[in-house]
Amino acid sequence: MEEHKFAVGHVSKQQRDWQVAEENSLLKERAGLINLFHKAYEVAKLNIPLWHFPDMCLSDESLFLDDDLTTRFNLGAEAYRNRNACRDFIRFLSGVLREDLLTAVKASPAYALGVDESNDVGNIEEMVIYAWFILDGKPCTRFLGLVPILDGGAESITQAIFDKVKAWELPPSTFVAFGSDGCSVMTGADNGVAVRLRRGELCLNSYMLAFHCMAHKLQLSARGASKDIPFFTAFEGTLHAIASYFNRSAKRGARFAEIQLALGFQGATTVHSDVVTRWLSKGESAESIFKLLPALEKEFRTQSKDCVIAATLHKEVTSFTFLATLAFHKDLFDKLNKLSVSLQKDTVDFEFAMGMVQSCKKGLQTLYIAPETPGGTTLKKILRMVDAEADSFVFKHEQGEYSVS
């Protein structure tokens, strides 16, 4: 037996067994590490906070892979199941994915870059960069990266774009267009980002075209026109006050829901807030308030004795000035919001966009310029209720009526 331990055949079998065991262990570790990369990709793709990564790994590891319930899912070493490792995995993956993407952009006969900047939750100014290019004969839109910038000024944004184009080794000769939201920082005629990318020290391509988001430009135009009318500014303040009245109190919201049901509304709804960064919010706010006017009047009237804000808002909703302005905005933004939604489709060609703009323009002319409907159809209905000889009139709504002066 002692001699057999050192026999060539016995030693070689032991070595083979050790080698197979070592190979199996390495394969298991490799598979576990690959699974961790897949899990990190899922975290990034679904925008899941990094601190959930360890719990997600623990949950997946409890899964069985066979009917006998003997083999569990393998996720590799414990040392890599923390949020720091997840962050590193995501960085490695993003680097590989970006290299493949940049290769496709460089191979395209032409490409364009689109950017937008904002503050993140950490109050850090950052800029998102997208690329439009041709892949297999079809136009593509792909996310390129998120870049920190010093501030939201044209100089900082231009410098960041210039530095990234150089770092990514993108050819300036095929950089044919630059896209933005249309604000003055991006498209200013003298010192906008687009102008700076066409001339000066940070020039990338003198023949580059500049275009902007039609839906965002529509929103900027509408709000810009509204700012020139002080009366509309006061009206917007009332919209905010009505929404805030309910948003800041669960008790008020519950009571308002009961009022709606008592008046025969088909289910209780809330007042939409007018948010500057939400393009459709102003129209949605005007629409929701007009729909809920009888319920709002009752809520503010019954609470006016105990609440100064309710008394002030009751005075507003029973004012002809507010009611007429609300009707004006309701009809106006019904047209503008439909146009905005149509311009936000994934694919919009020039002919379609121009057709929608012309249709909206014609609709607005019919609403506000045509003698049959001066001020809009909703306002015209209200004007029919007005008695020119009286100081007040009864506003008749589908869900109720109340006196307006």
Secondary structure, 3 states (H helix, E strand, C coil): CHHHHCCHHHHHHHHHHHHHHHHHHHHHHHHHHHHHHHHHHHHHHCCCCHHHHHHHHHHHHCCECCCCCCCECCCCCHHHCCHHHHHHHHHHHHHHHHHHHHHHHHHCCCEEEEEEEEECCCCCEEEEEEEEEEECCEEEEEEEEEEECCCCCHHHHHHHHHHHHHHCCCCHHHEEEEEECCCHHHHCCCCCHHHHHHCCCCCCCCCCEEEECHHHHHHHHHHHHHHCCHHHHHHHHHHHHHHHHHHCCHHHHHHHHHHHHHCCCCCCCCCCCCCCCCCCHHHHHHHHHHHCHHHHHHHHHHHCCCCHHHHHHHHHHCCHHHHHHHHHHHHHHHHHHHHHHHHCCCCCCHHHHHHHHHHHHHHHHHHHCCCCCCCCHHHHHHHHHCCCCCCCEEEEECCEEEEEC
